[in-house]
Amino acid sequence: MKLIVIESPGKRETIQKYLGKDYLVMSSKGHVRDLPQKSFGVDLTKNFEPKYEILPDKKSVIEDIKEKAKKAEQVFLATDPDREGEAIAWHLAYCLGIDPNSKCRIVFNEISKSAVEKALLSPRPIDLNLVDAQQARRILDRIMGYKLSPILCKKIRPRLSAGRVQSVALRLVVDREKEIEKFVPEEYWNVNVILKKNNQNLTFKSALIEYKNKKIKLT
């Protein structure tokens, strides 16, 4: 029996039906490890080294997958074909004791019998570049949002969170609002003229921007 671990539980029965009794399909139900919920979890003095832990609601899921993996001839990690899916595969490999450089990873872009069977013919190592990209995103989320989120919950409303996107966007909005508040309106004029060359039928519009080689501002 070969074990295939996918991400979404909604796809499990369909893929199991495609592959038959020689395979067992299980679902991780999304992420299985993450930064800790009750501590910072990133060592800023050691090149932003993250500290991961199994999510509380995924401990039984991991135990079930581990149990089946022990009895399997081979384990394939078939999480979604994107950055998050690659990271989930990497975390699963860690939990199951699988070498991420072994040919344990398969990907398919559609849930069809032909696509799944084709993926099984070309397993590959986990793409650590994609994993690092996801880790960078997650760590930046934590660095930006860990101290800001409690302030939002206290000052605005409960259960709000701030991350790498919200925090930077808020800063842009605040800076722009300060510019607007400091702005002093001033009347100014644009001067445009219609020019004609040497009595020809050629005319064109031109704006006055310089006078005696100096830029001018008419107020």
Backbone as ProteinMPNN parsed JSONL, in Angstrom:
{"seq_chain_A": "MKLIVIESPGKRETIQKYLGKDYLVMSSKGHVRDLPQKSFGVDLTKNFEPKYEILPDKKSVIEDIKEKAKKAEQVFLATDPDREGEAIAWHLAYCLGIDPNSKCRIVFNEISKSAVEKALLSPRPIDLNLVDAQQARRILDRIMGYKLSPILCKKIRPRLSAGRVQSVALRLVVDREKEIEKFVPEEYWNVNVILKKNNQNLTFKSALIEYKNKKIKLT", "coords_chain_A": {"N_chain_A": [[0.832, -1.195, 0.0], [0.519, 2.217, -0.854], [0.894, 5.477, 0.415], [-0.823, 8.523, 0.057], [-0.775, 11.888, 0.767], [-2.925, 14.497, 0.836], [-4.104, 17.928, 0.687], [-6.725, 19.071, 0.949], [-9.661, 17.931, 2.511], [-12.011, 17.553, 1.088], [-11.364, 16.569, -1.401], [-10.477, 14.05, -1.074], [-11.988, 11.559, -1.228], [-12.627, 11.403, -3.949], [-10.079, 11.231, -5.216], [-9.166, 8.909, -4.013], [-10.943, 7.068, -5.114], [-10.125, 7.17, -7.798], [-7.588, 5.945, -7.647], [-7.753, 3.474, -6.375], [-7.461, 0.32, -4.486], [-4.759, -0.089, -3.99], [-3.655, 2.154, -3.033], [-3.702, 4.544, -0.347], [-5.447, 7.358, 0.509], [-5.047, 10.283, 2.327], [-5.879, 13.236, 4.239], [-4.365, 16.329, 5.14], [-5.78, 18.415, 5.992], [-5.192, 21.126, 5.538], [-2.763, 23.473, 6.864], [-0.331, 22.066, 9.106], [1.671, 22.661, 10.892], [2.854, 25.602, 12.596], [3.95, 28.944, 13.522], [4.204, 29.536, 17.064], [1.207, 30.217, 18.96], [1.111, 31.658, 21.317], [3.515, 32.883, 21.82], [6.344, 34.773, 20.566], [8.062, 33.435, 18.686], [10.039, 33.761, 16.726], [13.435, 34.001, 16.243], [15.211, 36.745, 16.354], [17.894, 37.201, 16.535], [19.18, 35.114, 15.36], [19.284, 35.015, 12.489], [16.558, 35.309, 11.899], [15.341, 32.909, 12.69], [12.74, 30.546, 12.702], [10.423, 29.163, 15.108], [8.659, 26.352, 15.1], [5.524, 24.718, 15.812], [3.321, 21.919, 16.191], [0.003, 22.442, 15.199], [-2.606, 22.815, 17.592], [-5.149, 21.64, 16.965], [-4.441, 19.833, 15.067], [-2.986, 17.731, 15.975], [-4.026, 15.123, 16.368], [-4.579, 14.503, 13.733], [-2.009, 14.404, 12.582], [-0.963, 12.274, 14.053], [-2.573, 10.171, 13.126], [-1.847, 10.102, 10.41], [0.882, 9.52, 10.662], [0.756, 6.948, 11.749], [-0.336, 5.446, 9.631], [1.627, 5.934, 7.749], [3.801, 4.49, 8.658], [3.2, 1.92, 7.918], [3.155, 2.014, 5.224], [4.428, 1.397, 1.899], [5.496, 3.467, 0.461], [5.472, 7.031, 0.683], [3.7, 9.739, -0.589], [3.59, 13.199, -0.956], [1.054, 15.233, -1.668], [0.118, 17.872, -1.604], [-1.363, 21.141, -2.29], [-0.476, 22.755, -5.458], [1.158, 25.16, -4.982], [2.814, 27.932, -3.322], [2.077, 27.844, -0.58], [1.139, 25.219, -0.433], [3.502, 23.821, -0.972], [4.988, 24.442, 1.288], [3.399, 23.232, 3.253], [3.739, 20.56, 2.532], [6.448, 20.321, 3.144], [6.433, 20.704, 5.935], [4.897, 18.477, 6.642], [6.654, 16.46, 5.799], [8.685, 16.817, 7.647], [7.343, 16.15, 10.052], [6.778, 13.474, 9.541], [9.208, 12.344, 9.26], [10.46, 12.276, 6.758], [12.839, 12.609, 4.186], [13.224, 15.72, 2.745], [14.543, 16.05, 0.354], [14.229, 13.751, -1.012], [12.39, 11.864, -3.512], [9.53, 12.619, -2.945], [7.432, 14.252, -3.441], [4.513, 15.094, -5.185], [2.586, 16.728, -7.727], [-0.486, 18.03, -8.969], [-2.673, 19.741, -11.197], [-5.319, 19.537, -11.609], [-8.266, 17.769, -10.625], [-8.414, 14.931, -11.751], [-8.467, 11.584, -13.095], [-6.45, 11.01, -14.953], [-4.648, 13.141, -14.544], [-3.795, 12.763, -11.888], [-2.634, 10.207, -12.043], [-0.589, 10.728, -13.868], [0.958, 12.492, -12.359], [1.963, 10.786, -10.409], [3.851, 9.422, -11.834], [5.998, 11.078, -11.989], [7.457, 11.915, -9.504], [9.066, 14.293, -7.313], [11.721, 16.071, -5.503], [10.972, 18.15, -2.61], [10.396, 21.555, -3.251], [12.54, 23.688, -2.061], [13.016, 26.377, -2.367], [10.495, 27.51, -2.811], [9.392, 26.863, -0.359], [10.992, 28.409, 1.358], [10.205, 30.929, 0.496], [7.55, 30.997, 1.361], [8.008, 30.782, 4.093], [9.362, 33.179, 4.599], [7.326, 35.03, 4.075], [5.516, 34.314, 6.119], [7.027, 34.72, 8.469], [7.559, 37.439, 8.275], [4.966, 38.395, 8.508], [4.546, 37.742, 11.201], [6.526, 39.284, 12.519], [5.726, 41.889, 11.859], [3.06, 41.971, 12.733], [2.676, 40.903, 15.317], [2.915, 42.526, 17.614], [1.279, 44.608, 16.953], [-1.335, 43.686, 16.533], [-2.637, 43.131, 19.115], [-3.041, 45.784, 19.949], [-4.813, 46.786, 18.049], [-7.011, 45.142, 18.618], [-7.659, 46.054, 21.141], [-8.121, 48.81, 20.874], [-9.822, 49.193, 18.668], [-11.653, 46.953, 17.747], [-12.452, 43.625, 18.956], [-10.581, 40.663, 17.952], [-9.197, 41.471, 15.671], [-6.531, 41.541, 13.296], [-3.148, 42.353, 12.45], [-0.814, 42.457, 9.821], [1.882, 41.866, 7.468], [0.867, 43.138, 5.221], [-1.41, 44.692, 5.986], [-0.25, 46.391, 7.917], [1.712, 47.899, 6.582], [0.107, 49.103, 4.634], [-1.563, 50.626, 6.285], [0.317, 52.414, 7.299], [0.979, 53.831, 4.964], [-1.482, 55.059, 4.449], [-1.771, 56.67, 6.736], [0.495, 58.362, 6.55], [-0.121, 59.699, 4.176], [-2.477, 60.98, 4.911], [-1.486, 62.766, 6.788], [0.014, 64.424, 5.127], [-2.066, 65.573, 3.682], [-3.372, 66.995, 5.694], [-1.444, 68.911, 6.322], [-1.34, 70.397, 4.057], [-1.386, 73.495, 2.372], [-3.609, 75.374, 0.66], [-3.106, 77.06, -2.446], [-3.499, 79.593, -4.775], [-2.983, 79.258, -8.245], [-1.859, 79.717, -11.675], [-2.231, 78.443, -14.981], [-0.763, 79.069, -18.097], [-1.591, 78.913, -21.395], [-0.894, 78.926, -24.856], [-1.817, 79.474, -28.311], [0.132, 78.77, -31.021], [1.543, 79.859, -34.131], [3.357, 79.154, -37.059], [5.334, 81.198, -39.037], [3.244, 82.267, -40.725], [2.153, 79.968, -41.758], [-0.156, 77.231, -42.233], [0.032, 75.746, -39.999], [-0.654, 75.163, -36.713], [-0.237, 75.046, -33.158], [-0.677, 74.008, -29.728], [0.762, 75.356, -26.794], [2.363, 75.286, -23.595], [3.19, 77.693, -21.121], [6.095, 77.506, -19.411], [8.635, 78.371, -18.772], [10.573, 81.336, -18.293], [12.932, 83.467, -19.522], [14.841, 81.415, -19.289], [14.253, 80.348, -16.829], [12.218, 78.409, -14.681], [8.841, 79.207, -14.166], [6.295, 80.205, -11.825], [3.079, 81.015, -11.702], [1.233, 82.889, -9.554]], "CA_chain_A": [[0.0, 0.0, 0.0], [1.229, 3.499, -0.899], [0.123, 6.535, 1.078], [-0.804, 9.855, -0.544], [-1.329, 12.901, 1.672], [-3.352, 15.707, 0.138], [-4.38, 19.049, 1.582], [-8.153, 19.311, 1.153], [-10.44, 16.707, 2.76], [-13.082, 17.438, 0.114], [-10.884, 15.888, -2.606], [-9.924, 12.748, -0.699], [-12.765, 10.421, -1.734], [-12.506, 11.355, -5.415], [-8.744, 10.732, -5.573], [-9.129, 7.506, -3.58], [-11.693, 6.293, -6.122], [-9.298, 7.076, -8.987], [-6.375, 5.153, -7.46], [-8.069, 2.1, -5.997], [-7.074, -0.256, -3.194], [-3.303, -0.104, -3.796], [-3.278, 3.444, -2.446], [-4.528, 5.124, 0.709], [-5.389, 8.821, 0.422], [-5.396, 10.969, 3.579], [-5.838, 14.699, 4.132], [-3.771, 17.081, 6.267], [-6.759, 19.47, 6.327], [-4.507, 22.423, 5.553], [-1.481, 23.549, 7.575], [-0.219, 21.211, 10.291], [2.589, 23.33, 11.831], [2.91, 27.054, 12.435], [4.582, 29.635, 14.641], [3.364, 29.392, 18.261], [0.151, 31.216, 19.114], [1.234, 32.429, 22.555], [4.836, 33.495, 21.945], [6.785, 35.417, 19.327], [8.401, 32.31, 17.816], [11.058, 34.078, 15.718], [14.676, 34.451, 16.88], [15.753, 37.831, 15.532], [19.36, 37.202, 16.635], [19.698, 33.966, 14.613], [18.842, 35.073, 11.088], [15.093, 35.176, 11.878], [15.022, 31.473, 12.764], [11.397, 30.328, 13.246], [10.175, 28.026, 15.987], [7.35, 25.825, 14.717], [4.91, 23.687, 16.629], [2.128, 21.339, 15.578], [-1.218, 23.141, 15.607], [-3.338, 21.997, 18.568], [-6.238, 20.854, 16.375], [-3.91, 18.916, 14.056], [-2.168, 16.689, 16.604], [-4.61, 13.81, 16.076], [-4.418, 14.297, 12.286], [-0.621, 13.986, 12.373], [-0.801, 10.937, 14.619], [-3.218, 9.227, 12.2], [-1.02, 9.992, 9.199], [2.109, 8.821, 11.066], [0.434, 5.529, 11.931], [-0.485, 4.841, 8.306], [2.899, 6.062, 7.028], [4.682, 3.412, 9.114], [2.834, 0.68, 7.232], [3.141, 2.247, 3.777], [5.65, 1.158, 1.126], [6.005, 4.766, 0.037], [4.588, 8.148, 1.027], [3.749, 10.871, -1.515], [2.966, 14.414, -0.432], [0.366, 15.802, -2.84], [-0.574, 19.108, -1.235], [-1.662, 22.023, -3.43], [0.699, 23.145, -6.248], [1.501, 26.576, -4.819], [3.8, 28.186, -2.263], [1.548, 27.334, 0.686], [1.12, 23.762, -0.519], [4.881, 23.327, -0.87], [5.367, 24.563, 2.7], [2.671, 22.192, 3.999], [4.448, 19.31, 2.237], [7.71, 20.365, 3.895], [6.103, 20.473, 7.343], [4.498, 17.074, 6.749], [7.874, 15.655, 5.692], [9.367, 16.92, 8.954], [6.575, 15.393, 11.045], [6.792, 12.055, 9.198], [10.592, 11.885, 9.149], [10.787, 12.055, 5.345], [13.864, 13.502, 3.646], [12.602, 16.592, 1.741], [15.276, 15.947, -0.906], [13.846, 12.521, -1.697], [11.299, 12.078, -4.471], [8.324, 12.389, -2.148], [6.462, 15.303, -3.744], [3.827, 15.063, -6.477], [1.65, 17.845, -7.884], [-1.407, 17.991, -10.111], [-3.428, 20.987, -11.268], [-6.743, 19.248, -11.754], [-8.652, 16.517, -9.972], [-8.867, 13.963, -12.751], [-7.708, 10.34, -12.998], [-5.242, 11.106, -15.774], [-3.712, 14.088, -13.934], [-3.226, 12.141, -10.691], [-1.758, 9.114, -12.475], [0.592, 11.341, -14.488], [1.779, 13.047, -11.278], [2.639, 9.673, -9.74], [4.968, 8.975, -12.677], [7.13, 12.022, -11.926], [7.669, 12.53, -8.184], [10.263, 15.143, -7.238], [11.978, 16.586, -4.151], [10.251, 19.366, -2.224], [11.055, 22.772, -3.739], [12.868, 24.463, -0.857], [12.905, 27.81, -2.675], [9.104, 27.873, -2.532], [9.222, 26.762, 1.092], [11.613, 29.601, 1.955], [9.363, 32.086, 0.161], [6.406, 30.977, 2.281], [8.505, 31.077, 5.447], [9.649, 34.622, 4.672], [6.028, 35.701, 4.204], [4.933, 34.032, 7.439], [7.848, 35.357, 9.505], [7.32, 38.881, 8.176], [3.654, 38.582, 9.126], [4.69, 37.693, 12.654], [7.312, 40.433, 12.983], [4.935, 43.114, 11.702], [1.74, 41.972, 13.341], [2.542, 40.311, 16.65], [2.708, 43.565, 18.624], [0.235, 45.535, 16.523], [-2.674, 43.091, 16.621], [-3.292, 43.397, 20.405], [-3.461, 47.197, 20.028], [-6.036, 46.885, 17.248], [-8.1, 44.482, 19.356], [-8.005, 46.866, 22.311], [-8.544, 50.17, 20.521], [-10.86, 49.243, 17.628], [-12.616, 45.908, 18.102], [-11.772, 42.348, 19.185], [-10.294, 39.689, 16.905], [-8.562, 42.056, 14.489], [-5.116, 41.197, 13.202], [-2.339, 43.161, 11.539], [0.305, 41.691, 9.278], [2.817, 42.583, 6.597], [0.128, 43.949, 4.253], [-2.233, 45.687, 6.67], [0.577, 47.352, 8.645], [2.321, 48.821, 5.615], [-0.982, 49.881, 4.036], [-1.981, 51.61, 7.284], [1.35, 53.446, 7.347], [0.813, 54.659, 3.769], [-2.691, 55.871, 4.63], [-1.502, 57.68, 7.774], [1.433, 59.351, 5.998], [-0.839, 60.496, 3.186], [-3.415, 61.827, 5.635], [-0.696, 63.856, 7.382], [0.319, 65.345, 4.032], [-3.298, 66.312, 3.372], [-3.639, 67.937, 6.79], [-0.451, 69.988, 6.287], [-1.404, 71.095, 2.777], [-1.92, 74.862, 2.37], [-4.033, 75.668, -0.713], [-2.527, 78.267, -3.024], [-3.993, 79.842, -6.122], [-1.954, 79.343, -9.273], [-2.42, 79.83, -13.026], [-1.543, 77.88, -16.137], [-0.911, 79.891, -19.287], [-1.43, 78.174, -22.638], [-1.049, 79.784, -26.031], [-1.866, 78.834, -29.623], [1.232, 79.319, -31.805], [1.506, 79.622, -35.569], [4.711, 79.353, -37.564], [5.599, 81.866, -40.314], [2.017, 82.385, -41.522], [1.742, 78.679, -42.313], [-1.415, 76.725, -41.683], [0.369, 74.855, -38.883], [-0.798, 75.766, -35.38], [-0.149, 74.059, -32.072], [-0.875, 74.56, -28.397], [1.964, 75.255, -25.985], [2.212, 75.783, -22.223], [4.272, 78.55, -20.643], [6.71, 76.922, -18.214], [9.888, 79.05, -18.463], [10.748, 82.719, -18.742], [14.359, 83.776, -19.427], [15.532, 80.188, -18.858], [13.905, 79.976, -15.461], [10.845, 77.946, -14.517], [8.042, 80.203, -13.469], [5.057, 79.763, -11.182], [2.205, 82.194, -11.657], [0.286, 82.829, -8.437]], "C_chain_A": [[0.876, 1.258, 0.0], [0.309, 4.583, -0.348], [0.292, 7.852, 0.33], [-1.48, 10.814, 0.415], [-1.649, 14.144, 0.861], [-3.708, 16.77, 1.171], [-5.859, 19.15, 1.939], [-8.912, 18.006, 1.407], [-11.55, 16.489, 1.741], [-12.682, 16.683, -1.148], [-10.486, 14.433, -2.335], [-10.671, 11.579, -1.344], [-12.632, 10.264, -3.249], [-11.171, 10.761, -5.833], [-8.602, 9.265, -5.169], [-9.828, 6.599, -4.599], [-10.87, 6.12, -7.39], [-8.194, 6.023, -8.834], [-6.625, 3.723, -7.002], [-7.4, 1.63, -4.719], [-5.566, -0.293, -2.956], [-2.792, 1.187, -3.159], [-4.228, 3.792, -1.302], [-4.354, 6.633, 0.644], [-5.863, 9.41, 1.746], [-5.24, 12.472, 3.386], [-5.2, 15.318, 5.377], [-4.721, 18.149, 6.786], [-6.078, 20.833, 6.483], [-3.171, 22.35, 6.281], [-1.491, 22.656, 8.802], [0.74, 21.794, 11.33], [2.587, 24.817, 11.545], [3.716, 27.635, 13.582], [3.656, 29.552, 15.849], [2.367, 30.539, 18.418], [0.403, 32.149, 20.296], [2.637, 32.974, 22.803], [5.282, 33.973, 20.574], [7.232, 34.39, 18.292], [9.405, 32.59, 16.717], [12.281, 34.627, 16.439], [15.347, 35.489, 15.981], [17.272, 37.867, 15.554], [19.983, 36.054, 15.849], [19.098, 33.918, 13.216], [17.348, 34.773, 10.951], [14.65, 33.706, 11.908], [13.64, 31.263, 13.392], [11.35, 29.124, 14.178], [8.762, 27.532, 15.694], [6.837, 24.828, 15.751], [3.662, 23.168, 15.911], [0.895, 22.075, 16.101], [-2.036, 22.244, 16.537], [-4.416, 21.113, 17.956], [-5.763, 19.887, 15.292], [-3.078, 17.781, 14.657], [-2.712, 15.298, 16.296], [-4.483, 13.479, 14.596], [-3.013, 13.771, 11.985], [-0.391, 12.569, 12.899], [-1.401, 9.87, 13.696], [-2.365, 9.002, 10.958], [0.273, 9.241, 9.506], [1.871, 7.31, 11.149], [0.333, 4.812, 10.589], [0.835, 4.871, 7.535], [3.868, 4.951, 7.415], [4.438, 2.12, 8.333], [2.909, 0.799, 5.706], [4.483, 1.912, 3.132], [6.325, 2.486, 0.775], [4.981, 5.834, 0.388], [4.803, 9.263, 0.008], [2.992, 12.042, -0.891], [2.383, 15.188, -1.606], [-0.465, 17.017, -2.439], [-0.655, 20.037, -2.441], [-0.393, 22.508, -4.142], [0.989, 24.644, -6.186], [2.473, 26.702, -3.652], [3.347, 27.628, -0.915], [1.555, 25.811, 0.689], [2.505, 23.161, -0.376], [5.351, 23.372, 0.584], [4.672, 23.5, 3.546], [3.334, 20.835, 3.781], [5.741, 19.218, 3.037], [7.474, 20.098, 5.384], [5.672, 19.02, 7.574], [5.716, 16.157, 6.696], [8.631, 15.659, 7.012], [8.667, 16.044, 9.99], [6.678, 13.884, 10.806], [8.201, 11.486, 9.076], [11.015, 11.561, 7.739], [11.837, 13.066, 4.898], [13.227, 14.386, 2.562], [13.298, 16.557, 0.386], [15.003, 14.638, -1.647], [12.672, 12.803, -2.634], [9.962, 11.714, -3.813], [7.174, 13.314, -2.542], [5.84, 15.081, -5.124], [2.832, 16.225, -6.526], [0.747, 17.594, -9.088], [-2.31, 19.214, -10.023], [-4.914, 20.78, -11.504], [-7.037, 17.909, -11.094], [-9.282, 15.609, -11.03], [-7.972, 12.739, -12.648], [-6.384, 10.433, -13.764], [-4.199, 12.022, -15.131], [-3.03, 13.474, -12.714], [-2.254, 11.031, -11.08], [-0.471, 9.646, -13.116], [1.535, 11.891, -13.413], [2.571, 11.945, -10.574], [3.826, 9.14, -10.536], [6.185, 9.89, -12.568], [7.227, 12.704, -10.56], [8.983, 13.312, -8.175], [10.542, 15.508, -5.777], [11.102, 17.807, -3.86], [11.054, 20.577, -2.668], [11.314, 23.704, -2.548], [12.87, 25.965, -1.112], [11.483, 28.306, -2.405], [8.822, 27.833, -1.034], [9.796, 28.007, 1.776], [10.8, 30.859, 1.678], [8.164, 32.15, 1.104], [6.848, 31.306, 3.702], [8.784, 32.57, 5.621], [8.354, 35.41, 4.84], [5.459, 35.532, 5.609], [5.698, 34.729, 8.554], [7.643, 36.87, 9.483], [5.959, 39.243, 8.748], [3.783, 38.668, 10.645], [5.439, 38.916, 13.196], [6.48, 41.714, 12.944], [3.701, 43.126, 12.601], [1.634, 41.568, 14.787], [2.261, 41.356, 17.731], [1.597, 44.544, 18.251], [-1.176, 44.986, 16.739], [-3.348, 43.316, 17.976], [-3.78, 44.836, 20.554], [-4.751, 47.395, 19.243], [-7.227, 46.298, 17.997], [-8.583, 45.34, 20.52], [-8.644, 48.185, 21.912], [-9.711, 50.212, 19.532], [-11.96, 48.225, 17.915], [-11.883, 44.581, 18.224], [-11.555, 41.558, 17.892], [-9.841, 40.322, 15.583], [-7.097, 41.646, 14.476], [-4.425, 42.12, 12.21], [-1.172, 42.305, 11.072], [1.127, 42.533, 8.343], [2.092, 43.493, 5.622], [-0.626, 45.065, 4.973], [-1.386, 46.777, 7.307], [1.178, 48.388, 7.698], [1.256, 49.698, 4.969], [-1.457, 50.971, 4.996], [-0.973, 52.751, 7.36], [1.23, 54.393, 6.151], [-0.386, 55.599, 3.909], [-2.436, 57.001, 5.625], [-0.577, 58.766, 7.237], [0.732, 60.271, 4.998], [-1.811, 61.46, 3.868], [-2.691, 63.008, 6.29], [-0.325, 64.891, 6.325], [-0.898, 66.209, 3.702], [-3.574, 67.369, 4.438], [-2.686, 69.136, 6.755], [-0.562, 70.858, 5.03], [-2.052, 72.473, 2.922], [-2.316, 75.196, 0.93], [-3.491, 77.007, -1.2], [-3.04, 78.432, -4.454], [-2.828, 79.91, -7.105], [-2.634, 79.297, -10.641], [-1.558, 79.088, -14.028], [-1.808, 78.783, -17.335], [-0.616, 79.028, -20.514], [-1.667, 79.123, -23.809], [-1.135, 78.928, -27.29], [-0.818, 79.516, -30.507], [1.081, 78.936, -33.274], [2.882, 79.963, -36.132], [4.71, 79.993, -38.947], [4.4, 81.88, -41.253], [1.599, 81.077, -42.195], [0.435, 78.236, -41.655], [-1.192, 75.753, -40.507], [0.239, 75.614, -37.568], [-0.684, 74.665, -34.337], [-0.271, 74.779, -30.727], [0.394, 74.346, -27.574], [1.707, 75.851, -24.601], [3.419, 76.623, -21.85], [4.838, 77.945, -19.355], [8.018, 77.616, -17.819], [9.842, 80.49, -18.979], [12.193, 83.107, -18.472], [15.137, 82.621, -18.788], [15.296, 79.81, -17.412], [12.452, 79.506, -15.415], [10.067, 78.972, -13.714], [6.78, 79.563, -12.894], [4.196, 81.001, -11.004], [1.159, 82.023, -10.563], [-0.565, 84.088, -8.389]], "O_chain_A": [[1.846, 1.353, 0.753], [-0.893, 4.598, -0.614], [1.41, 8.251, 0.007], [-2.617, 10.591, 0.832], [-0.763, 14.765, 0.274], [-3.622, 16.536, 2.377], [-6.204, 19.298, 3.111], [-8.819, 17.074, 0.608], [-11.99, 15.356, 1.547], [-13.544, 16.208, -1.888], [-10.194, 13.68, -3.264], [-10.047, 10.704, -1.943], [-12.537, 9.151, -3.766], [-11.122, 9.889, -6.7], [-7.993, 8.473, -5.889], [-9.355, 5.503, -4.899], [-10.898, 5.052, -8.002], [-7.898, 5.292, -9.779], [-5.785, 2.85, -7.222], [-6.843, 2.427, -3.964], [-5.135, -0.51, -1.823], [-1.621, 1.284, -2.793], [-5.392, 3.391, -1.291], [-3.231, 7.132, 0.718], [-6.946, 9.08, 2.229], [-4.546, 12.92, 2.473], [-5.455, 14.896, 6.505], [-4.516, 18.718, 7.858], [-6.348, 21.581, 7.422], [-2.527, 21.301, 6.314], [-2.519, 22.501, 9.461], [0.644, 21.467, 12.513], [2.354, 25.25, 10.416], [4.118, 26.919, 14.499], [2.437, 29.502, 15.68], [2.651, 31.68, 18.055], [-0.037, 33.298, 20.284], [2.918, 33.478, 23.89], [4.684, 33.629, 19.554], [6.821, 34.467, 17.134], [9.612, 31.741, 15.85], [12.178, 35.612, 17.17], [15.971, 35.147, 14.976], [17.885, 38.493, 14.69], [21.203, 36.021, 15.686], [18.49, 32.926, 12.812], [16.922, 34.083, 10.025], [13.699, 33.322, 11.228], [13.388, 31.749, 14.495], [12.139, 28.188, 14.047], [7.785, 28.214, 16.003], [7.61, 24.187, 16.464], [3.034, 23.883, 15.13], [0.764, 22.302, 17.304], [-2.147, 21.042, 16.295], [-4.588, 19.967, 18.372], [-6.574, 19.201, 14.67], [-2.526, 16.962, 13.922], [-1.94, 14.387, 15.994], [-4.3, 12.318, 14.232], [-2.848, 12.814, 11.229], [0.292, 11.766, 12.264], [-0.818, 8.803, 13.507], [-2.18, 7.87, 10.51], [0.716, 8.417, 8.705], [2.681, 6.51, 10.68], [0.852, 3.707, 10.427], [1.133, 3.958, 6.766], [4.672, 4.517, 6.59], [5.357, 1.33, 8.116], [2.748, -0.189, 4.989], [5.539, 2.113, 3.732], [7.55, 2.606, 0.79], [3.777, 5.579, 0.39], [5.934, 9.685, -0.234], [1.89, 11.879, -0.368], [3.116, 15.73, -2.433], [-1.605, 17.174, -2.876], [-0.082, 19.749, -3.492], [0.651, 22.656, -3.507], [1.056, 25.312, -7.217], [2.898, 25.704, -3.071], [4.134, 27.014, -0.195], [1.927, 25.184, 1.681], [2.676, 22.12, 0.259], [6.028, 22.458, 1.054], [5.28, 22.931, 4.453], [3.479, 20.052, 4.719], [6.085, 18.152, 3.548], [8.227, 19.354, 6.013], [6.038, 18.411, 8.579], [5.804, 15.191, 7.455], [9.153, 14.63, 7.442], [9.315, 15.29, 10.717], [6.666, 13.103, 11.758], [8.375, 10.294, 8.819], [11.838, 10.67, 7.527], [11.728, 14.253, 5.205], [12.737, 13.863, 1.561], [12.726, 16.979, -0.619], [15.479, 14.435, -2.764], [12.041, 13.857, -2.552], [9.365, 10.672, -4.082], [6.063, 13.173, -2.031], [6.553, 14.902, -6.111], [2.306, 16.65, -5.498], [1.17, 17.02, -10.092], [-2.668, 19.667, -8.936], [-5.677, 21.743, -11.589], [-6.176, 17.034, -11.014], [-10.502, 15.536, -11.176], [-6.842, 12.835, -12.168], [-5.341, 9.992, -13.282], [-3.006, 11.722, -15.165], [-1.826, 13.644, -12.524], [-1.169, 10.927, -10.508], [0.604, 9.079, -12.924], [2.755, 11.777, -13.533], [3.722, 12.154, -10.189], [4.705, 8.482, -9.979], [7.278, 9.526, -13.003], [7.098, 13.925, -10.462], [9.895, 13.016, -8.947], [9.698, 15.282, -4.91], [10.558, 18.418, -4.779], [12.27, 20.617, -2.479], [10.416, 24.413, -2.093], [12.74, 26.749, -0.172], [11.289, 29.384, -1.844], [8.096, 28.677, -0.509], [9.165, 28.585, 2.66], [10.714, 31.749, 2.524], [7.805, 33.222, 1.589], [6.154, 32.018, 4.427], [8.478, 33.151, 6.662], [8.285, 36.34, 5.642], [4.979, 36.491, 6.213], [5.093, 35.269, 9.48], [7.563, 37.508, 10.533], [5.81, 40.278, 9.399], [3.207, 39.548, 11.284], [5.039, 39.507, 14.199], [6.521, 42.522, 13.872], [3.341, 44.162, 13.162], [0.626, 41.847, 15.436], [1.476, 41.116, 18.648], [1.042, 45.225, 19.113], [-2.095, 45.728, 17.085], [-4.529, 43.662, 18.005], [-4.798, 45.089, 21.198], [-5.668, 48.078, 19.698], [-8.313, 46.878, 18.011], [-9.77, 45.35, 20.844], [-9.603, 48.629, 22.543], [-10.502, 51.155, 19.549], [-13.073, 48.598, 18.284], [-10.803, 44.42, 17.655], [-12.244, 41.756, 16.891], [-10.076, 39.767, 14.509], [-6.496, 41.431, 15.529], [-5.036, 42.603, 11.258], [-0.614, 41.523, 11.842], [1.089, 43.762, 8.402], [2.638, 44.523, 5.227], [-0.5, 46.238, 4.619], [-1.744, 47.954, 7.253], [1.157, 49.588, 7.971], [1.468, 50.894, 4.774], [-1.722, 52.099, 4.581], [-1.355, 53.916, 7.472], [1.36, 55.608, 6.301], [-0.321, 56.771, 3.541], [-2.829, 58.144, 5.393], [-0.827, 59.954, 7.441], [0.97, 61.479, 4.982], [-1.949, 62.611, 3.453], [-3.223, 64.117, 6.34], [-0.347, 66.092, 6.593], [-0.778, 67.413, 3.474], [-3.961, 68.495, 4.125], [-3.073, 70.247, 7.116], [0.048, 71.924, 4.951], [-3.122, 72.607, 3.515], [-1.446, 75.292, 0.064], [-3.431, 77.973, -0.44], [-3.006, 77.487, -5.242], [-1.81, 80.544, -6.828], [-3.794, 78.906, -10.77], [-0.33, 79.096, -13.947], [-2.94, 79.211, -17.56], [0.478, 78.481, -20.649], [-2.526, 80.003, -23.754], [-0.608, 77.817, -27.343], [-0.886, 80.727, -30.715], [0.577, 77.867, -33.617], [3.498, 80.949, -35.726], [4.173, 79.436, -39.905], [4.521, 81.547, -42.432], [0.774, 81.089, -43.108], [-0.005, 78.803, -40.655], [-2.104, 75.043, -40.087], [0.946, 76.596, -37.34], [-0.994, 73.503, -34.602], [-0.009, 75.976, -30.608], [1.022, 73.289, -27.647], [0.933, 76.797, -24.454], [4.546, 76.299, -22.223], [4.15, 77.878, -18.336], [8.472, 77.482, -16.683], [9.167, 80.804, -19.959], [12.638, 83.082, -17.324], [15.959, 82.812, -17.892], [16.058, 79.034, -16.835], [11.57, 80.114, -16.022], [10.554, 79.526, -12.729], [6.275, 78.553, -13.385], [4.54, 81.914, -10.253], [0.311, 81.134, -10.629], [-1.421, 84.222, -7.515]]}, "name": "protein", "num_of_chains": 1, "seq": "MKLIVIESPGKRETIQKYLGKDYLVMSSKGHVRDLPQKSFGVDLTKNFEPKYEILPDKKSVIEDIKEKAKKAEQVFLATDPDREGEAIAWHLAYCLGIDPNSKCRIVFNEISKSAVEKALLSPRPIDLNLVDAQQARRILDRIMGYKLSPILCKKIRPRLSAGRVQSVALRLVVDREKEIEKFVPEEYWNVNVILKKNNQNLTFKSALIEYKNKKIKLT"}
